[in-house]
Structure formats: C-alpha cells, structure tokens
Amino acid sequence: MTVPAISHHFSDGLYAKQMVLQKGHLAVSHKHNYSHLSILAQGEVHVRVDGIVSHHVAPACIEIKADAEHEILALQDVVWYCIHQLDGEYDEKNIDEVLIKE
C-alpha cells in the first residue's frame, strides 16, 4: 500500500490538509485538539469516530469534534480534506504538532 499524497493549503486563519488515499488505505487513528470539518471530495469511505462507524460517499462534509478518536478507511480512491482553524501556525513542517493530540 502506498503512502497518501498530502498537500497543505493555508489562508487567513485556515488550514486545509488534502490527502489522496488509494482504495484500501487506512488513515491511522488519531485525535485533534480542536473540532474541525472533513470534506470527502471524491470516493467512498468508512469513518470511525469514537468506535462508531459511518459510511460516506462524495461529496460529503463530516464534523470531527475535538478529542474524538477517528480514522478513515478508503473504500475507493479518495480525495479528503481536513479543514482547521489556525491560530498563528503556518508552517507545514510544524502543523501536526499544533493540531494532533498526543
């Protein structure tokens, strides 16, 4: 399985992480410090949030609450965006340190 292609997009106070996931890819389970929106622009996925699985077909907008453990399983080739509000961090090398909860 290949590593997802990731692109970073910044605008005034906003960050969008674009991921291109191949069919069968599982985006690892993680939490965020803040609530955010995820946009399924292409494809079909199962999203597990705090143990509850939901099914989505593009186009779809999914809210992920702060501290919610979540993961994405690509049922088809997928284009996925995570949209976050930012407070001063605009360096893609450091962005995960700000947004992902350990």
Secondary structure, 3 states (H helix, E strand, C coil): CCCCEEEEEEECCEEEEEEEECCCCEEEEEEECCCEEEEEEECEEEEEECCEEEEEECCEEEEECCCCCEEEEECCCEEEEEEEECCCCCCCCCHHHHHEEC
